[in-house]
Amino acid sequence: MTVTLKDFYADWCGPCKTQDPILEELEADWGDVSFEKINVDEEQDVANEYQVRSLPTLIVENDDGIVERFVGVTQREDLEDALQQASA
């Protein structure tokens, strides 16, 4: 099963900068998960498709669709739980 974590962010977003190190650690540990960074200023059509209204927004998806959506800075443990659920 394909699992993707989409990170919707903007360069001017302070909380997004707080989220980055957490995502970098996850990406290093979860090699089988695809991590996508989506700059909402450059890819507004994608942000609209996913109905992103606040930053950061993190979406965990698998082949069946969206498993979980997080708005705001999200802790590693919560993201890992969602990735495990998406991988099951």
N, C-alpha and C positions, 0 to 999 in steps of 0.2 A: 504494500500500500504506500502511495506517495503522500508524504506529510510536508506541508509548507507552513512557515511562519512568516506572515507579511507584516512588516514594520512600516506604518505610515508615519512620516515625520516631516519636519521642516528645519532648515538650517537655523532659523531664528528662534526655535522652540527650546527654552531652557530645560523643561522636563525631558525632552527627547535626548538631550545630551546626558542627562542622568541615567536614562534607560540604556544608552549605548554600551557601557561596560558589561552590563548584565547580559545583553544579547551577544556580545563578543565571546563571553565565557560559555554561553549555551552553544553557540555555533561550534566552538572548539570541541565540546563534549558530545554533541549530537550530530555526528558526521553524516548520518543517514537522513537528516532533515534538511530541506531546502530553505534557506533564509533569503528573503527578498526585502530590500530597502526601497521604499516608494516615497519619493519626495513629492508631497502634495502640491507644492508650488509649480512643479514641472509636469506632474501627471494628474491634473485635476479630474480628467475623465475616469481614471481608475479609482480615485478617492470618491467620486460621486457614485460610481457603480457599487462600491462597498459601503456607501452611506456614512463616510467618515465625517464627523462633526467636531471632534476634539482631538488634540494631539498630546502625547502619542496615542495611537490606536494600534493594537496588535491583534492580528487575526490568525488563528490556527485552523488550517484546513486539511482535509484529506480527500480521497477520491469521492467520498459521499457528500462533500460540501463543508460548510463552516462548522467546526467543532466548538470553538469558543472565541469570544471577542473580549478584549481587555481595553479599557480606556483609562489613560493616566499611567504613571510609572507603576510597573508591575514587578513584583518580586520573582526571583528565579524559581522558587518552589512552586508558585502558582503556574508559571509557564511550563515547568517540567511536568506537572500533573496533567495539564492540557495536552502536551506532546505525547505523554504516555497513553492518554485516552484516545488520541487521534491515531496512534500507531497500533492499537489493539484491534 
